[in-house]
Amino acid sequence: MKTLNGRGKTLVDLWLASERLSARIDHNLGAVHGIGYVEFMVLYQLARSTDLRMRRVDLANAIGRTASGVTRLLKPMEKIGLVARDVSDRDARVSLVKITETGLGRLDEALSTMNELGGRLTNALGDSQLDSASAALAVLRD
């Protein structure tokens, strides 16, 4: 059987770390704010976007999901008032999603939890290690 070289093992380690961190973040956000990690990412991306709204396909790309996956994800978020459908001023055929005031409030609360959790989960890393990790992840992500 073949074995992984150092770079292949790095990919495995990244996947395991991502899954474990996602599970911890998901649990904390759900327990405190009633949203999961993916819902947090939707709200976060919308809040950072121009006019607090995005095309669904752009939102899907921003959070690493498919457009149909985002559509399924948004339905329950719409029902509880975190996001709403919107139309483009230029083209009524374009489907947009926007964050609501309720969504902004929930995101604001969740940001505090994410900052606190980020501090706890990365406490063992020094600032230079965090900077290097962030730079490396940005290269891999893009």
C-alpha positions as a printed NumPy array, in Angstrom:
array([[  0.   ,   0.   ,   0.   ],
       [  1.216,   3.488,  -0.806],
       [  1.628,   6.024,   1.971],
       [  1.053,   9.744,   2.115],
       [  3.991,  12.074,   1.775],
       [  4.234,  15.132,   4.03 ],
       [  2.041,  17.283,   1.792],
       [ -0.611,  14.598,   1.445],
       [ -0.627,  14.125,   5.211],
       [ -1.048,  17.881,   5.612],
       [ -4.27 ,  17.673,   3.594],
       [ -5.553,  14.884,   5.837],
       [ -4.611,  16.866,   8.942],
       [ -6.351,  19.973,   7.564],
       [ -9.524,  17.996,   6.881],
       [ -9.536,  16.459,  10.374],
       [ -8.875,  19.814,  12.024],
       [-11.603,  21.457,   9.946],
       [-14.165,  18.793,  10.815],
       [-13.369,  18.874,  14.527],
       [-13.352,  22.661,  14.703],
       [-16.585,  22.857,  12.705],
       [-18.284,  20.447,  15.092],
       [-17.196,  22.449,  18.153],
       [-18.221,  25.762,  16.589],
       [-21.532,  24.312,  15.408],
       [-22.282,  22.999,  18.912],
       [-21.455,  26.31 ,  20.599],
       [-23.408,  28.47 ,  18.147],
       [-26.384,  26.122,  18.286],
       [-26.453,  25.95 ,  22.059],
       [-26.183,  29.704,  22.562],
       [-27.758,  31.267,  19.455],
       [-29.883,  28.581,  17.812],
       [-27.94 ,  28.664,  14.544],
       [-25.285,  26.394,  13.127],
       [-21.892,  27.245,  11.732],
       [-23.13 ,  27.298,   8.13 ],
       [-26.008,  29.646,   9.03 ],
       [-23.48 ,  31.861,  10.801],
       [-21.359,  31.952,   7.641],
       [-24.404,  32.937,   5.549],
       [-25.207,  35.811,   7.903],
       [-21.553,  36.844,   8.099],
       [-21.13 ,  36.957,   4.318],
       [-24.383,  38.86 ,   3.808],
       [-23.453,  41.409,   6.476],
       [-20.119,  42.022,   4.744],
       [-21.658,  42.445,   1.297],
       [-22.724,  45.592,  -0.502],
       [-26.271,  46.592,   0.515],
       [-26.378,  43.567,   2.869],
       [-27.51 ,  41.335,   0.006],
       [-26.057,  38.92 ,  -2.512],
       [-27.041,  36.784,  -5.441],
       [-27.621,  33.245,  -4.232],
       [-24.932,  31.878,  -6.538],
       [-22.386,  34.385,  -5.167],
       [-23.368,  33.507,  -1.6  ],
       [-22.934,  29.815,  -2.4  ],
       [-19.464,  30.488,  -3.753],
       [-18.545,  32.621,  -0.729],
       [-19.374,  29.841,   1.74 ],
       [-18.175,  26.911,  -0.365],
       [-21.583,  25.387,  -1.092],
       [-23.626,  24.695,  -4.211],
       [-26.37 ,  27.08 ,  -5.286],
       [-29.023,  24.41 ,  -4.688],
       [-27.541,  23.671,  -1.257],
       [-27.772,  27.354,  -0.356],
       [-31.377,  27.499,  -1.551],
       [-32.248,  24.59 ,   0.779],
       [-30.29 ,  26.206,   3.609],
       [-32.029,  29.57 ,   3.217],
       [-35.612,  28.272,   3.478],
       [-35.59 ,  27.684,   7.255],
       [-33.573,  30.867,   7.735],
       [-36.295,  32.783,   5.879],
       [-39.009,  31.176,   8.011],
       [-37.438,  32.42 ,  11.236],
       [-36.742,  35.866,   9.779],
       [-32.94 ,  35.863,   9.557],
       [-32.876,  36.439,   5.794],
       [-35.365,  37.524,   3.152],
       [-35.708,  37.287,  -0.601],
       [-34.963,  40.402,  -2.595],
       [-34.917,  41.414,  -6.248],
       [-32.297,  43.281,  -8.183],
       [-32.951,  46.928,  -8.971],
       [-31.501,  46.322, -12.442],
       [-32.975,  42.918, -13.301],
       [-36.088,  41.49 , -11.627],
       [-35.096,  37.999, -12.804],
       [-32.055,  37.987, -10.488],
       [-32.748,  36.263,  -7.167],
       [-31.079,  37.948,  -4.224],
       [-31.012,  37.177,  -0.542],
       [-30.608,  39.855,   2.104],
       [-29.959,  39.792,   5.803],
       [-32.79 ,  41.154,   7.955],
       [-32.59 ,  43.243,  11.109],
       [-33.263,  40.047,  13.066],
       [-30.416,  38.358,  11.197],
       [-28.073,  41.255,  11.941],
       [-28.95 ,  41.034,  15.63 ],
       [-28.37 ,  37.282,  15.744],
       [-25.08 ,  37.708,  13.889],
       [-23.931,  40.408,  16.301],
       [-24.566,  38.076,  19.243],
       [-22.895,  35.158,  17.468],
       [-19.808,  37.241,  16.642],
       [-19.124,  37.598,  20.359],
       [-19.314,  33.833,  20.757],
       [-17.07 ,  33.262,  17.738],
       [-14.472,  35.721,  19.052],
       [-14.486,  34.104,  22.492],
       [-14.378,  30.6  ,  21.03 ],
       [-11.588,  31.615,  18.652],
       [ -9.588,  32.804,  21.623],
       [-10.103,  29.533,  23.494],
       [ -9.426,  27.25 ,  20.527],
       [ -6.29 ,  29.069,  19.387],
       [ -4.92 ,  29.914,  22.836],
       [ -1.993,  27.497,  22.45 ],
       [ -0.797,  29.304,  19.3  ],
       [  1.33 ,  32.421,  19.349],
       [  0.555,  35.466,  17.221],
       [  3.222,  34.592,  14.644],
       [  1.851,  31.026,  14.357],
       [ -1.662,  32.38 ,  13.836],
       [ -0.422,  34.818,  11.203],
       [  1.431,  32.031,   9.374],
       [ -1.568,  29.694,   9.569],
       [ -3.918,  32.39 ,   8.267],
       [ -1.594,  33.188,   5.387],
       [ -1.218,  29.511,   4.479],
       [ -4.968,  28.902,   4.628],
       [ -5.627,  31.936,   2.436],
       [ -3.303,  30.511,  -0.217],
       [ -4.978,  27.09 ,  -0.051],
       [ -8.463,  28.583,  -0.067],
       [ -7.86 ,  30.754,  -3.103]])
